[in-house]
Structures are given as C-alpha cells and as structure tokens.
C-alpha cells in the first residue's frame, strides 16, 4: 500500500475514497457528488447548516436518509417561508415521523430562518457572507492526511464563524457544526490525499467565483 492509500477505502469501482462513506450507496454518492464541492445557493447553505444542527447527537447518515422528508417539512429550506412558522407548524413538525422530532432543534431552525432573513437584508445574500469565512492557504494543511482529519473537528476559523453566527441570533451552530458545514459546502477541501474526489474539488474551486467577488465584478 502506498502512502497515499493509507486510510483510504477503495470503492466497488476500485477508486480510492475517504473512508467515512463506508461504501454505503447513499453515503458514497454524497461523498462523490456533494461533500466539499463549493456551494453558493442560499437555500442549500441554509439547509446544510440547519441539518448539521439536527445531526447533533446522531450520525450524518441518519440525517441524509431523512433529508427529503426534511426538505418537504421545511419548504425546501426556503428561509423566507420557514421564518413565518409558528406554533401550528411546530406541532405539525413534532408529529412528522420522517424528520428528527426534537422541539429545540425545530425551534432553532425557525429562529435561524429569521436570523438568515436579517443577514440577507444586511449582507445581500447568505452566500456572500459565508464565503468570507473561507480560510486562506496559510491556515490550511499542505496535505490532508487521515491522521489530520481524525484529529480535527473544529478550527480557529470555525470557532470564529460559530461566535459570529450566535451573535447574529443563530442557534445550534457550535464550532464543530460550523466546521462540518465548511467541509461540506466547499469552504475547505478535506478530501484526503489520494481520494480521487480531492482533485476534482480542487479544480472546481479554482473555477468557482465567490459571491462577494461576483457582486463587485472583481
């Protein structure tokens, strides 16, 4: 086994991947086509950070398998609509077996939708704001190894992001949640060295223009 293969898992197609997906079909597809690829859609960003909050104490696979139910229950994570949810919607959601029926997490999603609206009004979009938190090259390890990934579940940047979100009224957005969000939405590329997706994500990020730059035309 070469050094690049250490910690990797070869899939049914023989290609090496990050091991956390376990070659489970739904997890494998999420790893290959979603995780780490840069996202600039406000609704997808809002969805992800809320679902990371729902994941607390659970596995991401549990949430992933319920994601379509969550999307239907929360209006496609259109925060304009979710912000209007009140007691009747909370009662409805608590009776929905397709989602995680946790009152505090449901209420947090509604509160976060209201905080998102305020942020969009001030910043222009969630994407423009979130992408300001992308760590610069000096803050990132030169090589993403299995040992690195096992040791890191939060960073200086995710702690700062968490603090700022909480200051703006968001809840269930601790530094571990914030870092998982950064990994999934492409603000960092944590695919391991040797994972075939790592190069794809790197190339995709090179073509990606952050929303703040689009707004200024730079």
Secondary structure, DSSP 8 states (H G I E B T S, - for coil): --GGGTTEEE-TTS-EEEGGGTT-HHHHHHHHHTTTS----HHHHHHHHHHHHHHTTS-HHHHHHHHHHHHHHTGGG-HHHHTT--HHHHHHHHT-TTS---HHHHHHHHHHHHHHHHHHHHHS-HHHHHGGG---GGGS-SS--HHHHHH-S--HHHHHHHHHHHHTT--S--HHHHHHHHHHTTSS----TT-HHHHHHHHHHHH---HHHHHHT-
